Amino acid sequence: MTMRKQAFWTLAVPVAALIALAAARVGAQEPTDQPMVSRSGIDLAALDRSADPCSDFYQFACGGWLAKHPTPPDQARYGRFEELQDRNNEILKNILEDAAKSTSGADVRQIGDYYASCMDEATIESNRLQPLEPELARVAAIRTKNDIPAVVGFLHTIGVGPFFGFGAAPDFKDASQVIATFGQGGLGLPDRDYYVKDDANSAKLREQYAQHVTKMLELAGDTPERAAAGAKAVVQIETTLAKHALKREERRNPTNVYHRMGMDEVRRLMPSVNLPAYLEKAEAPAVTAANVTEPEFLKGVDEVIASSSLDDLKTYIRWHTVHGNSHVLPKAFDEENFAFYGKTLTGAQQQRPRWKRCVDAVDSDLGEALGKIYVDRTFGVEGKQRTLQMVQAIEASLGEDIKQITWMSDETKRQAELKLRAVANKIGYPDRWRDYSSLRIVRGDALGNSQRSNTFAYRRQLAKIGKPVDKTEWLMTPPTVNAYYNPLENNINFPAGILQPPFFIKAADDAVNFGAAGAVVGHELTHGFDDQGRRFDAQGNLREWWTAADGQAFEERAACVANQYGGYTAVADVKVNGKLTLGENVADNGGLRLAWMALMEQLRAKALGGADGFSPEQRFFLGWAQMWCENRTDEVARLHAAVNPHSPGKYRTNGVVSNFAEFHKAFSCQATAKMVNQPICRVW
């Protein structure tokens, strides 16, 4: 049970994340559009009319919403995405509660039994650690370092991830084929920087992490003294691994995470690791080559195994075994896990209700079985067709944009147009639903259901190695409030979960819908031409299809964006990382530009007048801004500044409109206004 969903909303899948993904209410009513709060679709109650839109457009568009929606105690961030997810969760809860009572249909029984088992806290409590004893016994039985790889290989099959990651992903240089992948992993803190930075906040968090590991080891049976010593060893091992890990901004460059190697080369990176034993227990097929995304990290794994004591290594593996299953262990484990990963790291004050976490778990492990019913109730064929029409309009805008830009040569433009024509559109839900019939779900066995689900997903991935890529497969489930672009497949993906209010409102006018849903479509298309996506060609292959001069021109324009956002404050003394967030910022700016162009084309055929006191142009920008209304804790703001490739909602609004002369004209902003960026940054 991998407790979905994303810790923050992606609206993209970075290359590194694709690799990671590859390596593994009662009486609720039928959903309808939310009541229209205005004739046009603008949320008038969200506005703060006392604010000057030319000084702080985010406050003008969202100030009313921010005042009425403080961050709930069980969340660290609350925005329009979470608002929609809450509505989706009510629908999913209703589906699952009905399924838990049903005796008909294999898929329905599976999701019902899984949900009922997750909700059965009494059985989980009475079982204590017994369901995890076989895995803990495997770790305890390790007698020499040579035994470690086989145990780690087995643990990887059930979703426990010590030391490194192993899975399958498209070959960057031949994206039509799937190859094995090795990648960095095995860290308990969110990012390598938490281990290596020497500022006071990072040092304090490391101390709190060590205290958390100590408490978890005590709950697992260690004496306080042994647990404290074990936690010290865990932090030391993970620190060594972290020092060999690539920074997140470095991982954004796909050339940094592609190193195709023969298996003899992989073995030479880790001479202390019995690789054949690992691959056997990891159920790997016969492989002759793999993409080692971070070779230096595997060297770090070897260093850790060679230099650490056997007892310390066993404690580290034992810790990850307990940590990886804490959500289906007794309450003391679950609450201690929240105390650190929820309260300390994100600032949430209390656990989310059990039912919400169990809904997430079903969506994570049986998402297409659950999603099939969700789609029938919420989206249907009509929603798919309307969204596809909008996508086609936005694609036409990108084609026109490529023709118009002056900084790109005709040679590169031809390649860009080829790539655009090759983009595939996946809307709402898969054309072919996943078959879960081989996955055994047992009512009353929450931990077993979680592990078997992890194994099912893991084996599906490994079975792809050496085979053609299935471009019809989805990496997000239909109820997910998100969207993504996949550079290795050159396709854009919009789950049904996000194609609802406030992002897409059937009764809203085109100005608002193009500013919101249209800009999300444009955002995903632009990802094909951002700092990552531009490195892949029409077929998804990692290839330099730009002329040197055009590549340099892109980098210069991208640097303007990176510098602009790098000047914004995330929280207190922490700035937004302009390099880490570059791809998303480029996509936000480009996506809104494409949506604007598409709207202008629509208005040539069908004019819109004023509504709710705003012109069509003003409503367009308000549609964009009101997607990003959010409140967040300082803790999660600090966390996201370190690990999230997206800027805070305030800057996804203000950062973008400050680069739009059309916005300045629509709201009559003077050249000296705060919402007029100097210089204006534009890539697409």
N, C-alpha and C positions, 0 to 999 in steps of 0.2 A: 504494500500500500504506500506508494510514493505520494505524499500529501500534496497534490497539485494546489494551487496553480502557481504561475510565475510570481515571484516575490514583487515584481513590478511589471508594468505593462510594456511589452516589447515593440509591438507594431513592426517587427522585423525579426529575422533570425540570423544573427551574425554567423560567419563561417565557423568560428570556434564553437558556437552554440549548436550548430548543425552536427558537428563532430560529437559533441557531448550527448545530443539527443540520439544519435545513431548508436553510440556506445551504450544505449538503454531506455409544504405547509398544509395542514388539514383543511379540507374544504376550499382549496385554492381554486380560483376561477381560471377558465381558459384565457391565455394571454391576449391582450389587445394593445394597440398603441396607447400610450399614456394620454390622459386628457390634455387636449391642446391648451397651453397656457396663453396662447396668443393666436391671432389670425394667421401669422406668417410661420410660426414654429419657434420663434425666439422665446426663451424662458424669461419673461419680463420680471418675474420675482427675483431672478438671479442678479439683476442689474444693481449697480450702485450709481445712481444718477448724480450724486454729489461729487463723484470723481471726474476728472478731466480725461477723456479718452486719449488726448494727445500727450498727456503726462504719464498715465499708467492705464493702458487699455485693459489689462488683465483685471485690475480693480474695478474699472467701469463695467466690464462684462460679467464679472464673477463676484463682486463684493457682497451682493445680497445673498448669494448662495453660500459663500464662505461663512457669513455670520449665522446662517441658519443650520449649517451642517458641520459642527465641530467634530474633530476626530473621535469616533466612539472608543470607549475604553478597551474593547477587544480588537482594535485595529491600530496600526501605526500610521496608516495613510488612508484618507477617505476622499475619493473624487468621483467624477461621473462614471468612470469604469467600475468602481466598487458599487456605486449606486445601481448600475445596470446588473452587475453580478449578483447583488442581493435579490433583485427581481427574478433573475434566472434561477438562483438557488431555491426560491420558493417553488418554482415550477418543478425543478429537479427533485426536491423533497417530496412533493406530491406524487410524482412518478414512482419514486423509490418506495414510499410508504405503501402505495398500491401494489407494487411489485412484491414487497415483502409478504403480502397476504395472498398473492396469486399462486396458483398451482399449474398454470398453463403457459406454454411457450418456454423453450430452453433459455433464450436470452433474458426473458423476463425473470425466470427463476434465478438465474445467475446473479443479476444485479440486485434482486430482492434479497437473496441469501447473503450476498456480500455486505449489503447495507445493514441488514439485521445483525450480522456478526460484529460489524464495526460498532454498532450502537449497544451491543450487549456488554456493558461495562462490568456487570456482576460476574459473568463467566471469565472475562479477562482478568479480573481481580482475583478470583478464586484459583486460577491457573498459576498465578505468581510467575516465576521464571521458567516453569517446567517446559512450555513450548519451545523455548530457546536453548534448552539444555543440550540437545544434540550438536548445535553449532558451537556452544561454549566448550563442550567436551572435545570437539575436533581441535580447538585451539589449545586446550590443556594437554592434549596428547602429543603436541609437537615436541620432539626430542632433540633435534638438531636443526640448524639453519637450513639445511637441505630439504627439510620437511615443509618449510614455510610456503614455497610457491604452490604446492598442490592444495594446501588449505586456502590460500588466497584465491586460487582459481575457482574452487568451489564457491567461496563466499561471493565472488563476482557474479556467479550465476543466479544468486538469490537477492541481489540488489545491495549487498554490502561492499563498500569500495575502498579498502585499504591500499596504500602505496601508489597505484596508478589506475588508469582506465583502459579498458579493452572493448572493442566493438567493431562495427562495420560502417563504412561511409563511401560515397562515390570517390573515385580516384580523381584528384584535381586535374590531372593532365589527360584523363580519359573519363569524362563524367558520365559516360554511358555504362560504366562498369563499377561494381562495388568491390572494395578491397578491405582487408582487415586494418584496424587502426589501434595504435597505442597512444595514450595521452596522459597529461598530468592529472593528478587526483590525490586522494588520501589526506586532504586537509580538513580540519574541523571548523576552522574559521573561514569567513566568506571569501578571503582573498589573500594572496601572498603578502601584500603590503602590511596586513595586520601583524605579521610575524617579524618583519624586517624594519619597519619604521620606528624611530626612536622618540617620537613626540609623546607627551604625557598621556594623551588619550589612548594611543595605541598600547603603551606600557600598562595602563590600567586595565584595558580590555584583555590583555594577555593574562594578567593576574586573575581576573574574573573568570576567564576561560579555564584556567588551571583549577580554580575552586569548583567550577561546574564539573569538570572531569573527575575530580576527587569525589564529589557527592555521588556521581553516577556509578563509580567503581565501588563505593561503599554500599550503595543500594544493590549492587550485583554480588555482594558478599565479602568484599575486602575489609580488613580492619582499617580504621582511620589512618594509621601510620603507613600501611601498605598502599592504601589508595592515594595518599599524598605523594608518596614516592613514585607511584605509577603515573600520576598526572604530570609530574615533573618530567618523566621519561617521554610521555606522549608529546608534550609541548616541545621538547628538544628534538625529537624525531621529525615532527611536522615542521619545525623551524628549518632544519637542514633541507627538507624537501622544498620548502618555500623559497629558499635561497637559490635553488636551481630552476625555479618556475619563471616563465615569461610574464611580464607585466600585461595587464589587460589591453592597454593601448598597442602593445607590440603584437598581441594576438590578432588585432584587427587586420594586420597585413597578411593575406593568405600565403604569401611566399614564406613567411616565418613559421607557418604551421603545416608545411608540406615537405616531407622528406621520405620519399619512397626508398625502402631498403629491403634487401634480401634478409631472410631469417638469420643467416650467419652474422650479418652486420648488427641485427638487433641483439643477438647473444653477446656480441663483443661490447655492447653498451652496458650490459648487466652481467658480467662474468660470475658474480656471486649468486645469481639467480638461476635455478634449475628450470630453464625456459620450457623444455619438453614436458616436464611434470606439470608446470603451470598450464600449458596449452591443453594437455590431456584433461585435467580436471575442470578447466574452463570450457570444455566441450567445443573447442575450436576445430573447424574442419582443417584438412590438410592445406596449409598455406605456404607459398614460397616467397611472398613479399608482403609488406605492410607499410602504411604511412605512419611514421613515428612523428607525431606532431611537434614534440619538443624533445629532441635527443638529449639535451643537457639534463632534462628532468629525469630521464631513465638512468643517466649516470648518477644522479642524486639518489635514486632508489638503491642503486648498487652500493653507493657510499654508506647509506644508512644501514643496510643489511650487513655490510662488512664490518662496520665500526661499532655497532650497537650490541649490547649483550643480548643473549637469547631471551632472558626474562623480560627485558625492556621491549623487545620486539613482540613477544607474546602479549604483553600488556597493551601495546598499541593496537594489535589486531583485535584483542578482546574488547577494548574500548570502542572500536569502530563497529563491532558486531552488536554491542548493546545500543550504541548511538543510532545505528541504522534501523533499529527495530523499536525505538522508544515509543513511537506513536501507537503501537499495539501491545505494549507492556502495561503492567498495572499503573494505577494513577500516580504513584510516587515518581515513577520514571517520566511519565508524560508531563507532569507538572514541573519537574526539575528541568526537563528539556525546554519547556516554555519559559521558565524563569530566566534562562540565559538567552536562547535564540529569539524569544519573543520580547520579553521585558527589557533585558539589558541591551541587546543589539538594536531593537527597533523602537522601544519606548511604549509598546502596547502594555496596557495595565492588567488585562485579564485575558484568559483563554477565549477564543471563539467558541460558541456553543458546539457541543459534540456533533450535533446533526450536520452543521455546516462542514466540519472537518471530514465527516463520513461521506457527505455528498462529493466533496473534493476527491476523496479516495476512490470512490466508484468511477468518477469521471476520469481519473488518472489511469486506472487499471482496466476498466471496461467501458471506456469512453464512447466507442462507436455503438455498442449495444444500448447504452443509455441515450446517446445522441440520436439514434434512429427514432425513438419515441419523442424526444424533445423537438426534433425537426417537424414531425407530424403536427405537433401542437402549436408551433410558433412561426414557422417560416414558409414551408411549402414551395410549390413550383413558381407561384406568382412572385414571391420575394426574390427568387433566384433570377428570374427574367428581368425584373426591374433593376437589380444590381448590375447585371451583365450589360444592360443598355448604358448605364452610367460609366462602367469600366471602358466600354468602347469609345465613349465620348472623351474620356480622359486620355486614352491611348492616342486618339486623333490629335489631341492637344500636344502631347509629347512629340509626335511626329512633326507637327508644325514648329514646335520649339527648337527641335534639332535643326530644322531648315533655317531658322531665323538667326541662331546664335552666330556671332561674328568671330569668336575666338577659336573655332574649330575648323580644321581644314576639310575640304571635300572628301579626301581619302578616309579620314576617320569618321566623318558623317555617314558615309556609305555603310561602314561597319556598324555604327550605332543604329542606323535604320534597319539593318538586317536583324540586329538583336531585338529591337522593339517588335518587329513583325513576328519574331519567334516566341515572344512571351506567351505562355499558356495561362489561362484564367480558371481558377478553381473557386467556385462560389458556393457557400452555404454548407455543403456536406459532400462526402465522397459519392462517386458514381457506383462504387462497389463497396459494400459494407464488410468490415472485418469479421472473420469467422472465429468465434471463441469456443467452439465445441470441444476442443481438446484441453481446455483449461478447466481444472477441477476446483469448484467452489463448494466448500462444506460449511453449512450453517453451524455457528458456534466456534469456528476455528479462525479467528481474526488474523492471528499471526501467520498461520499456514496459508490462508487465502492471499495475504500480502506477498509472501515468499513465492508461492506458485505463480502468482500474477507477474512478479518480477522475472521469474524464470521463463514464463511464456513469452514475455516481451523480448527478453535477452535472446532466446533461441530463434525467434523470428528474425532478429537482426543478424545473427551469425549465419543463418541459413541463406542470407543474401550474398555472402562473400563468393566472389567468382562468377556472379550472375549479373545480367543487365539490371540497371536501375529501373524501379517501378515508379514512374513519374505521376501515377494516379494516386499514390499513397499520400495521406495527410499527416503532418507532424503536430497538429492541434486537433482537439475534438470539437464536434459541432457546437456544443454549448459555450465554448471559450469566448470570452470578451476580449478579442485580440485579432491580429492579422499578421501576415508575414510575407516576405519575399525570399525565395530560395535561390541563391546565385548559382548553385551547382545544377539546378534543374531549369533555371530561368522561368520560374512561374510565380504568380501572385496568388495568395490564398486568403479568403475572407470567410471565416466560420460564421454560421448563422447567428451565433451568440452576440456578435458585435453589430449585426445589421438590424438594429432595433433602436428605439429612442434612448438617449438623445442624439445618437449618431446618424440614424436614418429614421425619418418620421414620414410615414406615407402621406399624411395630410399637410405636411409643411410645403412651402413653396420652394421652387428650384434654388433660389438664392441661399436659403438656409441649408438645404440638403447638399448643395455643391460645396458650401463652406465647411460642412462637417464630413459626411460620408464621402463626398467627392474628393476632398482633400486627403482623406485616409487612402483612397484608391491611388491618388497621385503620389502620396508618400511611398506606397509600396513600389510603384513603377519607378520612382526616382532611385530607390535602393539598387536597382539594376545598374545605376550610373553614378553611385556615390563612391567614396574612397575605397570601399571593398568591392562592390558589385562591378565597377568599371574594369576590374582586372580579369573578369570572366567573359568569355565570348558568347555568341548566340546559343551554342550547344552546352554551355555551362563549364567549358574547359578553362583552366587557368592559363591565359595566353595574353601577351602584350599586343593588343590590336590597335593601340593608339600610336600615332607618330610621336617621336620624342618631343617635338615642339608642342603638340597638343597636350601631351601628358604634363609637361611643365606648366602650360597655361592652366590646366585643371588644378594642379597643386597650388599655384599662386592664388586662385580664387578660393580654394578650400582653406588655405591658410588664413584668409580674411575671416571666414566663418569661425575657424578654430580660435582665433584671437578675440573675436567678438564675444563668444560664449565663455571663453576662459576668463573674461573680465567680470562675469556675474558671480555674485556670492550665493553659494548653496546654503550655508548656515554658519553663523558666527564667523570664525576665522578661516573657513574652508571655501575655496572657490570651485566653481564648476570646472571639470576637466575637459577643456576644449578639444583635446585630441581623442579622448575616450568617447565623447559624445558627437564627434564630427559627423559620422554617417547619418545619425538620426537628425542632426540639425540641418544637414544638407537636404535630407529627405523631407523634413518639415517645410523648409523654404521652397524646395522644388515642387512638392506636392500641392501646396497652396497655390503656387503659380500656375500649375497645370489645371487645377480646378477653376481658377479664375478665367483662364483662357476658354475652358469648356463652357462656363456660364455665359461669357460674353457671346459665344457662338449661339447658345440657346436663346439669348435675349434678342439677337438679330432676327430670329424667326418668330419669337413670341415675347413681346415686351412685358415687363413687370412694373407696376407702379409702386408708390409708397405704401407701407403697411406698418401699423403699430408705431408710427412716428419715425420710421427709418426708411431710407432709400434702399433699393435692391443691393447696391454696393455695400452699404453699411450692414445690411442683414447678412451678407456673405461673410464679412469679417467677424461678426458676432457669432455666426454659426461655428466658425473655427474656434474662437476663443472659449466658448462655453463648453467645449469638449474637455478643456484642461483645468476647469475649476477643481481645486483640491486643497485639503488641509492635511498636514503631516506633522509628526513629532520631530523634534530636533534630532533625536537619535537616528531615525530612519533617514532623515535628510543627510546626516553625516555618512551613514552606511551607503546610501545611493550615490553620494558624491564619489565614493571609492569604487563601487562595483557596477553601477547602472549606466549603460551607454546612452541614456536619455537625460535630457535636461529637465529640471523641475517644470511643472505646468506653467508657472508664471513666465518663464523664459521661452517655453514652447509657444506662448502667445506673443509676448512683447518682443522677443528676439526676432520673430518672423515678421510681424507687421511693421517693425521699424525699418525693414529692408524693402518695403512696398510703397512706391510712389503712389500707387492706386489707393492705398489706405490713407496716405497723407492727404490726398485730394478728397476722398470720400468724407473725411472728418475735418477738413479744412485746417490741418496742422501746419503751423509755421515752421520754417526751416530750422529754427532754434529749439523746437520742441523735443522733449525727451524721447518721444516715439519716432524720431527721425534719426536713424543711425548715420554716423559720419566716420568713415565712408560707408555707403550702402554696399553690402556684400551680396553677391549673386553668383551662383554656379550655373544652375538651370533656370 
